Amino acid sequence: MDIRSTFGNNLRHYRQEAGISQDALAAKMGVDRAHVSAMERGQQNVTIITLWHAALALDVKPAALLETSEDG
């Protein structure tokens, strides 16, 4: 699986687990909702800083956003 898809699936999972909308996550990360949507669909290359901001916003370890199903 492409790492962008893995990240996007994990981002969506942890966002939904936290019970927040894409808008709320975007606000916490300092990006717009369309950016969060593109990341969740695996259509956006993210920087390490964006990964860090997502992890902080979702209160998860950055590595959790990169885990594949084989990891867990």
N, C-alpha and C positions, 0 to 999 in steps of 0.2 A: 504494500500500500504506500502511496505517496505520503511523505511527511506532512505536506500541507493538509491532506485529508485527515490524517491522524490527529494533527493539532486541532483542526476544525471540529472533528467529532468530539474530541475531549473538551474543547472549549464549550460547545453546545451542552454536553452532558453536565459539566460542572456549573454552567450558568443556570440550566433548568433545575439542577439539584439545589442550587441556592435560591430558586424561586424568583429570579429577577429577569426582566425583559432585556432585549438587545439594547434598547434605549438607556436603561439604567446601567448596564455594563459599560456601554460606550461613555457615559458621563463619568463613571468611576475611572475609566482608562484615559480619558481626555481625547477621545476620538469620536467620529460620528457613527451613527447607527449603521450606515451603509458599509463602513469599514468592518464592523463586527460581523455583519451579514456575509460579506465576502470572505472573511477569515473562516467562519463556520462552514461555508460551502467549499472550502479548500481552494479558493480562487485567488488568494492573496499571499504573497511572500511576506513573512513577518520578520522583523528584526529581533535581535535578542532583547532589546529594550521593550518592544511591544510584548514579547513573551513574558518578561518580568512584570510589566504593568498588568497584564491579564491575570497572572498568578496572584499578585497582590490584591487585585480587585475581587478575585474569587476565593481568596484565603486558602490557596493550595500551593504546594511546592511546584516550582517551574517544571521539574521533571515529570510531574503528573500530567501535564499538558502534552507531553511527547511520548507517553507510554503507548505501546501497541498492545493488542489483545494477547499476544504471546508473552508479554512482560508480566501480566498479572495472573 
